[in-house]
Amino acid sequence: MLEIVLLAEGRRIRAGLDELFQELSTNTAIRIIPLTTDVALEVAALGDALRDPGDRVIVATARVHRLRLLTADQRIIESDLVPVVE
């Protein structure tokens, strides 16, 4: 969610944050996964494999929960740290 806020501040996404977060919190097809100590430890284990701290949290969360990421982020794809759907 922090990544979404930062993208909105940088004008890289145009959706209204209130509407977007409302959809994220009420859509039953979407599950928001909290930041946990396991995820934080995985972020630390990644080291500097990815420079962007937001990307590291996203990748660490996917790894801890054994999820595949849907992304167009070439750095994440090329890192080969997590399975991705391009």
Secondary structure by P-SEA (a helix, b strand, c coil): caaaaaaaaaccccccaaaaaaaaaccccbbbbcccaaaaaaaaaaccccccaaaaaaaaaaaaaccccccccccccccccccccc
